[in-house]
Structures are given as structure tokens and as C-alpha cells.
Amino acid sequence: LEGVSRLWRLRTSQTSRLARFFSSAKMATTTEAPTAGLETGAAATLKPKLHGRAFYESIGSPKYILAPMVDQSEFAWRMLSRSFIPPSEQKNLVAYTPMFHARLYKDTENYRQCHFQAVRPSDSNDPNSTPQAWLDGNPSIDRPLFVQFCANDPDALLGAALRVAPYCDAVDLNLGCPQGIAKKGKYGAFLQEDQELIFKLINTLHQNLPIPVTAKIRILDTKEATLAYAKNVLSAGASILTVHGRLREQKGHLTGLADWSIIKWLREQLPPDTVLFANGNILQHDDLQRALEATGADGIMSAEGNLSDPTIFSRPPEPGTETREYWRGKDGKGGYRVDAVMRRYMDILHKYAAGEDPPSRRPLFVPGDDTAWMEEMDKALAEEDEPERKKRRKDTPKLGKSRTLSPNYSAMQPHMFHLLRHFVSKHTDVRDLLAKSRAGDLEAYEKILSMVERKVADGLIEYEKVGAAMFEGDEVLGPAADAEEVIEEDGESSRGAIKRCKRPWWVVQPIIRPLPKEAMAKGAVSLSKKDKAKLGKAGKGDAANGEAAVAAPAAAEAVIGKAEGEKTVEQSVQEKVLETDDKLLAG
């Protein structure tokens, strides 16, 4: 902290030198950046540059934020999430792009084509032709939008940011990614030890970019260190600060709960006009308001909660006003159906990514409807499932280049595994087919959708007949469940969250991770002999000091903050967990 203080005292002289240096860098890169062409984008660059709360208010003061997620918050998913929000409330949501690599985006045309499609490709060789707005950042359908980059080089970050500036409302610097790839590349949360570089990255954009810069950070070991970190980011010129209430070490099964109290404390310590977003612990729509009240933040960001339930930003319909898309059980609890959400997603891909009309679809099934289509579908699926030796050999169709490059297609499979996680745990045939699917193969995904619709129909019919009895043995959904029981949600057990959030498998719902102590107790994570020895040594040390020996999880927490280069117990466990999670995501 003393070093950071010394840095701040030097900033007045440093900033002027940085501004002069990066002013020349801007001139060198501007000729490469698409700063003109799209009328709305070009016009936006001529508007006065707003900062802080004035900028936040200019985009509608959104309370809900769709988080930047690597390869997962692309255009189609943003459109799906926005589609559940009434038109009059669209400005209440600001969305982020996936995290882009600044150097690759600045230097590589192919990388740009594969990640950000702001203007429609043109065959015209006329340099005076006007680009046509297409998908990412389209002013009529995809705003407000922030573009996020990871970077460790101010020059590369500026060059990349200038390219996207005409097509978004702000550029965000990722300072929160905790994954191993970020450590290897020295970006994300692994820049937090280099506060001087963080200042340079943000201040370079603040001084030279025609639109605002924002940043997303994680909390540090103490609230005082986190406050100093936040002040550094804001003094560098960030218009909005997003704080993820978890440490860099909290990931995988050791994710645990985000600390809202630290974000609340930051709110109280920072200037009142600071625009603050909070991130963490959002499982359902009602959690958004709880987080706003608990943290005092201006807006609440959701990442994993949105991946498993893209309807999370929309208010559930009042009882009696539900459409076929929304299911409500006999206990009054409900949620959007997985087949309904998947339909919307597929229609968006057809319309925007493929540029074609979606297939005509019959109304979603509800009990009481005609069931003839179910028999027809069973017959069609049975014919397709005949042994390969009995069927005529067919060549696998090749997909066009546009479908292999589009970020909207490459994200399809992981999105479906998140959306259908609870569904495929019961229907493994759908899981297996999904695992074999190829990016951009809309025909294959339409078949998966048909299977999902068919199985949801069976589930709805059975529930209508027997109710909770179909979940016999399930302590939350089954007939023996105590509907009146309230389980406190804390850092010790996930039972309370499961009881509150769990729905039948045909409803979109959050994926609730076991908390760290549960994961260790259940053997979901195991410690090596070396790790166990560390824990034992830690326990003996406490006893020798007259204190009671600590439990294994507490000892694991105690080694956080060891000297750089020494792998902690938690790091060893996290590596095992992440490897397991990757395999699960792959089906």
C-alpha cells in the first residue's frame, strides 16, 4: 500500500507523459480503426465524451448487467437474455461482450471476424461505401453494450479499443479473470499486483478513447487493500467500477459465496457519485433486488446465473398470467420451460446468425392438447435411430465458412449444456446427442430441440396425473418435502439455496455448486498426501499456541496468501476441480 501511495503522488507528472505518448500511439492506430462509416457509430464519436455518473445516466442508468463471459456472452445470447425483458424496460439492462484478447484483436483480422460482427461483410470495393449495421452493437437491437478486453500492454489495448469504439458504449478492462490461462498470459486478476500497469492501461483509454472506459476487479485479502485498488482504478479514469465479491483464489468447487459486505463498505468509502456494479451470488431474479439493497450498488451483474437461466433479468409473470412458455407447479413455484427457452434461442440463431426465417413451429404443448404429434415424433426418431448398417450411408454435410467463423455458432454447445444441465442428468440420450453436435449445425440442434420438446411433454403429463409423487425420494420436490421449512443460506451449506431454487428438470434453473466445506466432506475434491501434511502441520501449530486444532477446510483457507511460487493446498484442489468441470461441460 505504501508503494501504491508513492505511485499516486507521482501520477500528475506521469499522466502528462502518458498522454503525450499515447496521443502519438492513437494517431498511429486510428488509420487502422473503423472510426467512420456506420452513421450511428460515427455520430456517437462526435458527441461530447461523458464520464462517470453522467455517462451512466446517459445510457438509462441500467440496474441489471449481463456479465462478460469468455465465449459465452456473444450476440445471440445477449439477444436471448434481452428478449424476456419488456420493450419499455430494455434500457434497464446493459450487456458485455465476451472477453477479447486486446493484442490479437488489434493485429489479427481473422480474430476480429471470429469474435465481433458489427458490420455486414460487403463485396464492394468502393472505399466510400457505407458499412451496414449487422449484429454486435447494432444500435437498434444490441445496446447498451460494453466491449471487454484483457490486456497487459497499453498500446495494444488502445489499438483494439479504437477499433470497437464506433460500435459500443464503453470499453471495459478485465481485471477479474482467475483462470490459469490468465495467469500464464499475465492478464485479468493476475495484474492486481501491478497497480502501476493497471493505472496506465485505464488512463491510456481515458485520455485517448472517444468513449468511456470501465473496469471489473475482484476483492483483495483485506477491505483496505480493496479500497486502495478501487481508488487506483477510478483515479486512472474508469467511469464505472464492477466489483466481484470473491478473491482470485475462489473458483471451481472452492468458489464459495461472494462477500457483499465488502462491496457495501466500498460503497460507503468511495465518493457518492461513483458508479458501482456488484457481482456474485445471483441465482434467481429476486436475488438482484436483494443484492442492490445489501450492497448499495447502482447495478447488479450476473454471469453463471444467466448462463443457466437467461430469463433471470425479467420479472416472473403474476399467477394466472402465465403463457405456455412459463410453468407453475401445484406448490406455486415456477419458471420458464427449457423447451421454450431453447426455441427462442434457435429462432434467434436462424434469424440473425443464419439470416433465414425460423422454422414454423406448433404451439408449445400443455396438458390437454392433442398428442398426435408425439406419436409422429416417436416414429420419426425411431427411424433415425436405426442401426447404421441398415441405413443408406450419408455424407456429413459440410458447413459454410460463415458458420465455422461465427461466434454465435461456436457458443451453441456450451450454452446448451448450461441450459439443459438438469434436463440431461435425467435424459442421457439428449446429452449424448448434444455432445456429438457441431457448431453451426442448426439441423442437428433442431433435432435436439424436438427431443427436448417431446420429453418435456411427457414430464408435464405425468406431473398433471400424479403431482409431486413423480419425484419420490427427492427431499426438495418429492411428496415428503416440507414446503414450510426455511433453511438459512450461509457459507456452510448449500441446502438452503437448493431448497429455494430447485425446480423440475423441465424448468430452467441455476446450477448450485457445493460450498467448499461440502465439496471436501463429500470427496468431490481430494487432497494429496503433501496437501494433507500441510493441513496436519497447520493444525499442530495452532494447538502448540494454545488454540484448538482447526478443521481441514479452515487450514486450507489459512494458506491463502503464501509467498509467490509456493503452490497452496487450495490451488492444488482447484486444479483438480477445474479439470473435472471441463470434462463435465464437454458432456
matplotlib code that plots the C-alpha trace (Angstrom):
import matplotlib.pyplot as plt

x = [0.0, 2.9, 4.1, 0.7, 0.6, 4.0, 2.7, -0.3, 1.9, 3.8, 0.8, 0.4, 3.7, 3.3, -0.2, 1.0, 3.8, 1.5, -1.0, 1.7, 3.0, -0.4, -1.6, 1.0, 0.0, -3.6, -2.6, -0.6, -3.6, -6.5, -5.9, -6.5, -9.6, -13.1, -13.8, -16.2, -18.8, -21.7, -23.6, -24.8, -21.4, -19.6, -22.1, -21.6, -17.9, -18.7, -20.8, -19.2, -17.5, -19.3, -17.7, -18.8, -22.4, -23.2, -22.3, -24.2, -27.4, -27.0, -27.4, -30.5, -29.0, -29.3, -29.7, -29.1, -25.8, -25.2, -21.6, -18.7, -18.0, -15.3, -17.0, -20.4, -21.9, -22.0, -24.7, -27.2, -27.1, -27.4, -30.4, -32.0, -31.5, -32.9, -35.9, -37.6, -37.5, -40.4, -39.6, -40.2, -37.6, -34.8, -32.6, -32.5, -30.1, -26.5, -24.7, -21.0, -19.4, -17.2, -13.7, -11.5, -7.7, -6.5, -3.3, -5.0, -8.0, -5.7, -3.5, -5.4, -8.3, -9.4, -9.6, -11.9, -14.1, -14.5, -15.4, -17.1, -19.5, -20.6, -20.9, -22.2, -19.5, -19.5, -18.2, -18.0, -14.5, -15.8, -13.9, -16.7, -19.4, -21.2, -21.0, -24.3, -25.0, -25.3, -25.1, -22.7, -23.5, -26.3, -27.9, -31.5, -31.2, -27.9, -27.5, -26.3, -23.2, -19.8, -16.8, -14.4, -10.7, -7.9, -4.6, -1.2, 0.1, -1.5, -0.6, -2.3, -5.3, -5.7, -5.4, -8.1, -10.4, -10.3, -11.5, -14.6, -15.3, -17.8, -19.9, -20.3, -21.0, -17.8, -14.7, -14.1, -10.8, -10.9, -9.1, -11.1, -10.4, -8.9, -8.2, -4.8, -4.7, -4.9, -2.0, 0.1, -0.7, -0.4, -3.8, -7.1, -6.9, -3.1, -2.4, -3.6, -0.1, 1.0, -1.1, 1.1, 0.4, -3.3, -3.3, -1.5, -3.9, -7.0, -5.6, -4.5, -8.0, -9.4, -7.1, -7.3, -10.6, -13.7, -15.9, -15.7, -13.5, -14.8, -13.1, -14.0, -12.0, -12.0, -11.7, -8.3, -7.3, -8.4, -11.1, -8.4, -6.4, -9.5, -10.4, -6.9, -7.3, -10.7, -9.4, -6.5, -8.8, -11.1, -8.3, -7.0, -10.3, -12.7, -16.3, -17.8, -16.2, -17.5, -16.5, -16.8, -17.1, -14.7, -10.9, -8.9, -8.4, -12.2, -13.1, -14.3, -15.7, -13.9, -15.9, -17.9, -20.1, -19.3, -18.8, -21.5, -20.4, -17.1, -18.9, -21.2, -18.2, -16.6, -19.9, -19.7, -16.0, -15.9, -17.3, -21.1, -21.0, -19.0, -20.9, -20.5, -21.7, -21.7, -21.1, -21.7, -24.4, -27.1, -29.2, -32.7, -34.4, -35.2, -31.5, -31.0, -33.0, -31.6, -28.1, -29.0, -30.2, -27.4, -24.5, -25.9, -24.5, -26.0, -26.4, -26.0, -24.1, -24.9, -22.7, -23.3, -26.9, -27.6, -25.9, -28.3, -31.3, -31.2, -34.6, -33.0, -33.3, -37.1, -39.8, -41.7, -45.3, -48.0, -50.0, -52.8, -51.0, -48.6, -48.2, -47.3, -43.6, -43.9, -44.7, -46.1, -46.4, -49.1, -47.0, -47.0, -43.3, -42.4, -40.0, -39.6, -39.6, -36.4, -38.1, -39.5, -36.1, -34.3, -36.9, -36.3, -32.5, -32.8, -35.1, -32.5, -29.8, -31.9, -33.0, -29.8, -26.8, -28.1, -30.1, -33.1, -36.7, -37.0, -38.9, -42.7, -43.5, -46.7, -47.7, -45.8, -47.6, -49.6, -51.6, -55.0, -53.6, -53.8, -51.0, -50.9, -47.7, -46.0, -46.7, -45.5, -42.3, -41.7, -41.9, -39.6, -37.0, -37.2, -36.4, -33.5, -32.1, -32.0, -28.6, -26.2, -25.8, -29.5, -29.4, -28.0, -24.6, -24.9, -22.1, -21.9, -22.8, -20.1, -20.9, -20.2, -17.2, -19.6, -20.9, -17.4, -16.3, -19.4, -19.1, -22.8, -22.4, -19.3, -21.0, -24.0, -22.9, -21.6, -24.8, -27.0, -25.0, -25.6, -29.2, -30.0, -27.7, -30.6, -32.5, -29.6, -28.9, -32.1, -32.2, -28.8, -29.7, -30.1, -26.8, -25.1, -26.5, -25.6, -22.0, -21.7, -23.2, -21.1, -21.1, -23.4, -25.3, -28.7, -30.4, -28.8, -29.8, -33.4, -33.5, -32.2, -35.0, -37.6, -36.4, -36.4, -40.0, -41.1, -39.6, -41.0, -44.4, -44.1, -43.0, -45.9, -48.4, -47.0, -46.9, -50.6, -51.5, -49.5, -48.0, -45.1, -45.3, -43.2, -40.3, -40.5, -37.3, -36.4, -36.1, -37.0, -39.5, -40.9, -44.2, -42.3, -40.7, -41.6, -42.8, -42.8, -39.2, -36.9, -33.2, -30.8, -28.4, -24.8, -21.3, -21.5, -24.2, -25.9, -29.1, -30.9, -30.1, -31.1, -34.4, -35.2, -34.2, -34.7, -37.4, -38.4, -36.0, -38.1, -37.6, -34.5, -32.8, -29.4, -26.6, -25.8, -22.2, -21.4, -19.7, -16.0, -16.6, -19.3, -17.1, -14.3, -16.6, -18.2, -15.0, -15.7, -12.3, -9.5, -6.2, -2.8, -0.6, 1.5, -1.6, -2.8, 0.6, 0.4, -3.0, -1.8, 1.2, -1.1, -3.3, -0.4, 0.9, -2.3, -2.5, 1.0, 0.0, -2.8, -5.5, -7.8, -6.7, -8.5, -10.6, -9.2, -11.1, -10.1, -6.5, -6.8, -8.1, -5.2, -2.5, -4.0, -1.5, 1.7, 4.7, 4.6, 5.8, 4.6, 1.5, -1.1, -3.5, -6.3, -4.5, -3.9, -7.5, -8.7, -6.7, -8.3, -11.8, -11.4, -10.2, -13.3, -15.6, -14.1, -14.9, -18.4, -19.0, -17.9, -20.6]
y = [0.0, 2.4, 1.6, 2.4, 5.7, 6.7, 5.8, 8.1, 11.0, 10.7, 10.5, 14.1, 14.1, 10.6, 11.3, 14.1, 12.0, 9.1, 11.4, 12.7, 9.2, 7.6, 10.6, 9.6, 5.9, 6.9, 8.6, 5.5, 3.2, 5.4, 4.9, 1.1, 1.5, 1.7, 5.2, 6.1, 4.6, 3.4, 6.6, 6.0, 4.9, 7.8, 10.2, 8.8, 9.6, 13.3, 13.6, 15.1, 12.3, 11.8, 10.4, 8.6, 9.1, 11.4, 8.6, 6.1, 8.2, 8.8, 5.0, 4.8, 4.0, 0.2, -1.8, -5.2, -6.2, -9.3, -10.2, -10.6, -14.3, -15.9, -17.1, -17.1, -13.6, -13.3, -11.5, -14.4, -15.0, -11.3, -11.2, -14.2, -12.5, -9.2, -11.0, -11.8, -8.1, -5.9, -3.2, -0.4, -1.9, -2.7, 0.2, -1.4, -4.0, -3.3, -6.3, -7.0, -8.9, -11.9, -11.1, -10.4, -10.5, -6.9, -7.7, -10.4, -8.1, -5.2, -7.2, -10.1, -9.7, -13.3, -13.0, -9.9, -11.7, -14.6, -12.5, -9.3, -8.8, -5.1, -4.5, -6.8, -8.1, -6.4, -7.5, -3.9, -2.5, 1.1, 2.7, 5.3, 2.7, 2.9, -0.2, -1.7, -2.3, -6.1, -7.8, -6.8, -3.3, -2.7, 0.5, -0.8, -4.2, -4.5, -1.5, -0.5, -2.6, -2.7, -4.4, -6.1, -6.7, -8.4, -6.8, -6.1, -3.6, -0.1, 0.4, -2.9, -2.1, 1.3, 0.0, -2.7, -0.3, 2.2, -0.5, -1.2, 2.4, 3.2, 0.2, 0.2, 2.5, 1.8, -0.4, -2.5, -3.8, -7.3, -7.4, -10.3, -13.5, -16.0, -18.9, -20.5, -19.1, -15.6, -16.3, -17.6, -14.6, -12.1, -10.5, -10.5, -10.9, -11.6, -7.9, -6.9, -7.0, -4.4, -1.4, 0.9, -1.1, -1.1, 2.7, 3.0, 0.7, 2.5, 6.0, 5.4, 4.7, 7.5, 10.1, 8.8, 6.9, 8.8, 6.7, 5.9, 3.1, 0.9, -1.9, -5.1, -6.2, -8.9, -8.1, -8.5, -10.1, -7.1, -4.4, -1.7, -3.1, -3.5, 0.2, 1.3, -0.9, 0.6, 4.2, 3.4, 2.2, 5.2, 7.8, 6.3, 7.3, 4.4, 5.7, 2.5, 0.1, -3.5, -5.4, -9.2, -10.1, -13.0, -13.4, -14.5, -17.9, -18.6, -20.7, -24.2, -26.1, -23.6, -20.7, -20.2, -17.2, -13.6, -11.1, -8.5, -6.7, -5.6, -4.2, -2.3, -1.0, 0.2, 2.0, 3.9, 4.8, 5.9, 9.2, 9.2, 9.9, 6.7, 4.3, 0.8, -2.6, -5.6, -9.2, -12.5, -14.8, -14.2, -17.4, -16.1, -12.9, -11.9, -12.0, -9.0, -6.7, -8.4, -7.6, -4.0, -3.4, -5.3, -3.7, -0.2, -0.7, 1.0, -2.2, -6.0, -8.2, -11.9, -14.5, -18.1, -17.4, -16.0, -18.9, -21.5, -19.2, -16.4, -15.2, -14.1, -10.4, -10.5, -10.4, -13.7, -13.4, -13.0, -16.1, -16.5, -14.5, -17.2, -18.1, -21.5, -20.7, -20.4, -23.4, -23.1, -26.1, -27.0, -25.5, -22.1, -22.3, -22.0, -21.0, -20.8, -24.2, -25.4, -26.2, -22.6, -21.0, -23.3, -22.4, -18.7, -19.3, -21.4, -18.8, -16.0, -18.1, -18.7, -15.1, -13.2, -15.6, -17.6, -14.8, -17.0, -17.4, -19.7, -23.0, -22.8, -24.2, -25.6, -24.1, -25.4, -28.4, -28.1, -31.0, -31.2, -30.5, -33.1, -35.7, -37.0, -35.1, -37.1, -40.4, -39.0, -37.7, -41.1, -42.8, -40.3, -40.6, -44.4, -44.4, -42.1, -44.3, -47.5, -49.2, -47.5, -50.8, -50.7, -47.1, -45.8, -44.2, -40.4, -37.9, -35.5, -32.1, -29.5, -26.2, -22.9, -20.7, -18.2, -20.9, -22.1, -18.5, -17.1, -16.6, -17.2, -20.8, -21.7, -21.0, -23.2, -26.4, -24.9, -22.8, -25.9, -27.8, -25.0, -24.5, -28.3, -29.3, -30.6, -31.9, -34.1, -35.6, -37.5, -37.8, -39.0, -39.7, -35.9, -35.4, -37.9, -36.3, -32.8, -34.0, -35.1, -31.9, -29.5, -25.7, -24.2, -27.4, -25.9, -29.1, -31.2, -28.8, -28.7, -32.5, -32.0, -29.4, -31.8, -34.4, -31.9, -30.8, -34.5, -35.3, -32.1, -33.1, -36.5, -34.7, -32.3, -35.1, -37.2, -34.2, -33.4, -37.0, -37.7, -34.4, -34.5, -38.3, -38.4, -37.1, -39.7, -39.7, -36.1, -34.2, -30.9, -31.8, -35.1, -35.6, -35.9, -32.4, -29.9, -26.9, -24.6, -25.4, -22.5, -23.3, -20.4, -19.8, -19.3, -20.2, -23.6, -25.4, -25.1, -26.9, -23.6, -22.4, -25.8, -25.8, -22.3, -22.7, -26.3, -27.0, -30.0, -30.8, -29.2, -25.7, -23.5, -23.1, -22.3, -24.7, -24.6, -25.6, -27.4, -24.9, -25.6, -27.5, -29.6, -30.4, -31.6, -33.5, -35.4, -36.1, -34.0, -32.7, -34.7, -33.7, -35.2, -36.6, -33.4, -31.3, -33.4, -33.0, -29.2, -29.3, -31.5, -29.2, -26.2, -27.9, -28.9, -25.4, -23.9, -26.5, -25.6, -22.0, -23.0, -22.9, -25.7, -27.6, -26.4, -28.4, -29.2, -26.5, -23.8, -24.9, -24.7, -21.2, -20.3, -21.0, -18.3, -15.5, -17.6, -16.4, -16.4, -19.6, -21.9, -23.8, -23.7, -26.5, -24.5, -24.1, -27.9, -28.6, -26.0, -27.6, -30.9, -29.3, -27.3, -30.4, -32.3, -29.4, -29.1, -32.8, -32.4, -29.4, -31.4, -33.9]
z = [0.0, 0.7, -2.8, -4.2, -2.3, -3.7, -7.2, -6.7, -5.6, -8.9, -11.1, -12.0, -13.9, -15.2, -16.7, -18.9, -20.2, -20.8, -22.6, -25.0, -25.7, -26.3, -28.3, -30.9, -30.5, -31.2, -34.4, -35.4, -34.9, -35.8, -39.5, -38.9, -36.8, -38.2, -36.9, -39.7, -41.9, -39.8, -39.4, -35.8, -34.7, -36.4, -34.9, -31.5, -31.6, -32.3, -29.1, -26.0, -24.1, -20.8, -17.7, -14.5, -13.4, -16.3, -18.7, -16.7, -16.8, -20.5, -21.2, -19.0, -15.5, -16.0, -12.8, -14.4, -16.1, -18.3, -17.4, -19.8, -20.1, -22.2, -25.5, -23.7, -23.8, -27.6, -29.6, -29.8, -26.1, -25.4, -27.7, -25.9, -22.5, -23.7, -25.3, -22.0, -20.9, -21.9, -24.6, -22.1, -19.7, -22.3, -21.1, -17.6, -18.9, -20.1, -21.7, -22.1, -25.0, -24.2, -23.1, -26.2, -26.3, -27.0, -28.9, -31.1, -31.7, -32.7, -35.0, -36.5, -39.0, -38.7, -34.9, -35.3, -37.8, -35.4, -32.4, -33.3, -36.2, -36.1, -39.8, -42.6, -44.9, -48.3, -51.7, -52.8, -53.5, -53.2, -50.3, -50.0, -49.5, -46.1, -43.9, -42.9, -39.2, -38.6, -35.2, -32.4, -31.2, -33.7, -32.3, -32.9, -31.1, -29.1, -26.9, -24.3, -25.0, -23.4, -25.1, -22.7, -23.4, -21.4, -21.9, -20.3, -23.0, -23.1, -26.8, -27.8, -25.6, -27.2, -30.7, -30.0, -28.2, -31.1, -33.5, -31.5, -30.2, -33.0, -32.2, -28.4, -25.5, -23.4, -23.3, -20.2, -18.9, -17.5, -14.1, -12.7, -14.7, -12.2, -14.6, -15.3, -18.8, -17.4, -15.1, -17.9, -20.1, -17.3, -17.5, -15.7, -11.9, -12.3, -12.9, -9.4, -8.0, -10.7, -9.8, -11.9, -15.0, -14.2, -13.9, -17.3, -19.1, -17.9, -18.1, -21.7, -22.7, -20.6, -22.3, -25.9, -26.4, -27.6, -25.4, -21.6, -20.1, -17.3, -15.3, -13.4, -10.4, -7.7, -4.0, -2.3, 1.0, 3.1, 2.6, 3.0, 0.2, -2.0, -1.3, -2.4, -5.5, -6.3, -5.9, -8.2, -10.9, -10.5, -10.4, -13.7, -15.3, -15.1, -15.4, -13.8, -11.4, -11.2, -8.1, -7.9, -4.2, -4.4, -4.1, -7.1, -5.4, -5.2, -8.3, -9.1, -6.1, -3.9, -5.3, -2.1, -1.5, -2.7, 0.1, -0.3, 2.9, 1.4, -1.6, 0.8, 2.7, -0.6, -1.5, 1.8, 1.4, -2.2, -3.4, -3.7, -7.4, -8.1, -10.3, -8.7, -10.1, -7.8, -9.0, -7.2, -5.6, -8.1, -8.6, -9.3, -10.3, -6.7, -5.8, -8.0, -5.7, -2.6, -3.9, -4.7, -1.1, 0.5, -1.4, -2.2, -5.7, -8.7, -10.7, -10.2, -12.6, -13.3, -15.0, -14.2, -13.1, -16.6, -18.3, -16.7, -16.8, -19.4, -18.1, -14.9, -15.6, -16.3, -13.6, -13.4, -14.5, -11.9, -11.1, -13.6, -16.3, -17.5, -21.1, -22.4, -22.0, -18.2, -16.0, -12.5, -10.2, -7.7, -4.9, -6.6, -7.7, -11.3, -14.1, -17.8, -19.6, -21.2, -24.5, -24.6, -24.0, -26.4, -29.1, -28.6, -28.8, -32.0, -33.6, -32.9, -34.5, -37.6, -37.9, -37.1, -37.5, -40.5, -42.0, -42.6, -41.4, -38.4, -39.0, -38.5, -35.0, -33.4, -30.1, -27.1, -25.6, -22.4, -20.9, -22.6, -26.1, -28.9, -28.6, -32.1, -32.8, -30.0, -31.8, -35.1, -33.5, -31.8, -35.1, -36.9, -34.1, -34.2, -37.9, -37.4, -34.6, -36.8, -36.8, -39.3, -41.2, -42.1, -43.3, -46.5, -45.9, -45.9, -46.2, -43.3, -44.8, -44.8, -43.1, -44.8, -43.7, -42.1, -39.7, -38.7, -38.0, -36.3, -32.5, -32.3, -33.6, -31.7, -28.4, -29.1, -27.4, -24.1, -23.9, -24.3, -21.6, -19.2, -20.1, -20.1, -17.2, -15.0, -18.0, -19.4, -16.0, -16.5, -20.3, -21.2, -24.8, -25.3, -23.5, -25.8, -29.0, -27.7, -27.1, -30.8, -32.2, -34.3, -34.1, -36.7, -37.5, -37.0, -38.4, -35.7, -33.0, -34.3, -33.8, -30.2, -29.7, -30.9, -28.4, -25.6, -26.5, -26.6, -23.2, -21.6, -22.8, -21.1, -17.9, -17.9, -18.5, -15.7, -13.3, -14.1, -13.2, -10.1, -9.0, -6.6, -6.4, -9.7, -7.6, -4.9, -2.9, -3.8, -0.5, -2.2, -4.9, -3.5, -1.6, 1.7, 1.3, 4.0, 2.0, 5.1, 6.1, 5.7, 5.7, 6.3, 3.5, 4.7, 3.8, 5.5, 3.4, 0.0, 1.2, 1.7, -1.9, -3.3, -1.5, -2.6, -6.3, -7.3, -9.9, -12.0, -14.8, -17.5, -15.9, -16.4, -13.1, -11.5, -11.2, -7.5, -6.6, -3.4, -1.0, -0.2, 3.0, 1.5, -1.5, 0.8, 3.1, 0.2, -1.5, -4.5, -4.1, -2.6, -1.1, -2.0, 0.8, 0.5, 1.0, 3.9, 5.5, 5.2, 6.8, 9.7, 10.2, 10.3, 12.9, 15.2, 15.0, 16.3, 19.1, 20.2, 20.5, 22.9, 20.2, 19.2, 16.1, 13.0, 10.5, 7.1, 5.2, 7.7, 7.3, 3.6, 3.9, 6.2, 3.5, 1.2, 0.7, 0.9, -0.9, -4.7, -6.3, -3.5, -4.6, -1.8, -0.9, -2.4, -5.7, -5.9, -5.2, -7.7, -10.5, -9.9, -9.7, -12.9, -14.8, -13.6, -14.5, -18.0, -18.6, -17.3, -19.6, -22.5, -21.7]

ax = plt.figure().add_subplot(projection="3d")
ax.plot(x, y, z, "-o")
ax.set_aspect("equal")
plt.show()
